């Protein structure tokens, strides 16, 4: 018969649309539940495969390093020489462009600031609750370095 099937638990015949077996009480799996489970499984597999195939930030950084190493024209510039000398310290090509252009920017570390602008006239240091804050004085411009990174600046006109 088309409207019946065997219960997986007790083996007796029950109606296809029955939610539970009237003989043993076993809950059957509805067609909708099975289809939903299959669709969910396919989506999960597709998501995992997508994650495994997408490049990680480390892969992107390595690709950028390889691209710059292959760019002979870039390596011949002052920016390229700076980057080649400091790339293992985490300097990016953009950091080196700023340093060569004598620019400082938010996020620079003290070594980069000194490379761009030289030694400050004065450093005023404050230590509060385990944090070190410094004010670097360059004439009428003040750079603020918090925990080893430039976070802000102030200049007087």
VMD Tcl script that draws the C-alpha trace (Angstrom):
set ca {
  {0.00 0.00 0.00}
  {1.13 3.51 -0.83}
  {-0.16 5.24 2.32}
  {1.66 3.02 4.81}
  {5.22 2.14 5.74}
  {6.98 0.04 8.33}
  {7.98 1.57 11.64}
  {11.77 1.56 11.99}
  {11.46 0.64 15.64}
  {8.91 -2.18 15.82}
  {8.47 -3.11 12.13}
  {4.67 -2.86 12.15}
  {2.80 -0.99 9.45}
  {1.67 2.56 10.15}
  {0.10 5.35 8.12}
  {2.61 7.50 6.21}
  {1.20 10.71 7.71}
  {1.34 9.42 11.33}
  {3.64 11.41 13.56}
  {4.19 8.51 15.96}
  {3.80 4.77 15.71}
  {0.50 3.75 17.38}
  {2.11 0.42 18.37}
  {5.42 1.48 20.02}
  {5.23 5.30 20.17}
  {8.37 5.81 18.03}
  {8.43 9.26 16.42}
  {8.86 9.02 12.68}
  {10.73 11.53 10.59}
  {8.55 13.65 8.36}
  {9.49 14.32 4.76}
  {9.76 18.04 5.53}
  {12.22 17.37 8.38}
  {14.37 15.16 6.15}
  {14.44 17.75 3.34}
  {15.28 20.53 5.82}
  {18.11 18.43 7.28}
  {19.55 17.74 3.82}
  {19.39 21.44 2.84}
  {20.99 22.48 6.13}
  {23.74 19.89 5.65}
  {24.47 21.13 2.13}
  {24.64 24.75 3.38}
  {27.02 23.82 6.19}
  {29.28 21.91 3.79}
  {29.27 24.84 1.32}
  {30.16 27.25 4.15}
  {33.05 25.08 5.37}
  {34.39 24.60 1.83}
  {34.20 28.39 1.31}
  {36.16 29.00 4.51}
  {38.81 26.48 3.54}
  {39.24 28.00 0.08}
  {39.31 31.68 1.10}
  {42.75 33.22 1.61}
  {43.68 34.06 5.18}
  {45.12 37.46 6.17}
  {48.52 35.75 6.46}
  {48.16 34.45 2.88}
  {47.27 37.96 1.69}
  {50.28 39.45 3.50}
  {52.58 36.78 2.05}
  {51.23 37.45 -1.44}
  {51.86 41.19 -0.98}
  {55.44 40.52 0.20}
  {56.06 38.24 -2.78}
  {54.62 40.85 -5.16}
  {56.85 43.58 -3.72}
  {59.95 41.35 -3.82}
  {59.29 40.67 -7.51}
  {58.86 44.39 -8.27}
  {62.45 45.36 -9.11}
  {61.48 48.96 -9.92}
  {59.95 49.37 -6.44}
  {63.00 47.84 -4.73}
  {65.25 50.35 -6.51}
  {63.37 53.33 -4.98}
  {64.06 54.83 -1.55}
  {60.70 53.45 -0.40}
  {61.64 49.99 -1.62}
  {65.04 50.11 0.07}
  {63.36 51.22 3.31}
  {60.82 48.42 3.06}
  {63.49 45.84 2.23}
  {65.47 46.88 5.31}
  {62.48 46.94 7.68}
  {59.98 44.39 6.35}
  {60.86 41.86 9.03}
  {59.98 44.48 11.67}
  {56.44 44.65 10.31}
  {56.82 47.81 8.24}
  {54.56 47.99 5.23}
  {55.30 49.63 1.89}
  {52.89 52.42 2.93}
  {54.86 52.98 6.16}
  {58.03 53.37 4.10}
  {56.37 55.77 1.66}
  {55.36 57.96 4.62}
  {58.84 57.80 6.17}
  {60.58 58.71 2.90}
  {58.08 61.57 2.39}
  {58.86 62.78 5.95}
  {55.22 62.23 6.98}
  {54.02 60.81 10.29}
  {50.63 59.17 10.68}
  {48.41 57.60 13.29}
  {49.54 54.05 14.07}
  {53.27 54.61 13.51}
  {55.66 53.17 16.06}
  {58.50 55.22 17.63}
  {61.11 53.83 15.22}
  {59.05 54.94 12.23}
  {58.44 58.38 13.73}
  {62.16 58.88 14.32}
  {62.95 57.68 10.79}
  {60.50 60.24 9.37}
  {61.11 63.26 11.62}
  {64.29 62.51 13.56}
  {64.81 62.73 17.29}
  {62.19 64.84 19.13}
  {63.28 67.97 20.97}
  {61.63 66.66 24.08}
  {59.69 63.60 25.30}
  {57.25 64.08 28.17}
  {56.30 60.69 29.62}
  {53.33 59.69 31.78}
  {52.79 56.22 33.22}
  {49.29 55.47 34.47}
  {47.93 52.07 35.55}
  {50.34 50.06 33.44}
  {50.06 52.27 30.34}
  {52.84 54.47 29.03}
  {51.84 57.71 27.32}
  {54.36 60.01 25.74}
  {54.18 63.49 24.26}
  {56.87 64.00 21.62}
  {57.70 67.65 20.99}
  {58.76 68.80 17.52}
  {58.74 72.62 17.64}
  {55.07 73.61 17.86}
  {53.82 70.12 16.96}
  {53.13 67.48 19.59}
  {52.81 63.79 18.80}
  {51.11 61.50 21.32}
  {52.48 57.97 21.54}
  {50.46 55.58 23.70}
  {51.80 52.10 24.42}
  {54.23 52.26 21.48}
  {51.87 53.62 18.79}
  {51.13 57.16 17.68}
  {47.50 57.82 18.56}
  {47.10 61.57 17.93}
  {48.88 64.87 17.28}
  {48.46 68.53 18.06}
  {49.96 71.51 16.25}
  {49.90 75.25 16.85}
  {49.56 77.64 13.96}
}
mol new
graphics top color blue
foreach p $ca { graphics top sphere $p radius 0.5 }
foreach p [lrange $ca 0 end-1] q [lrange $ca 1 end] { graphics top cylinder $p $q radius 0.2 }
display resetview
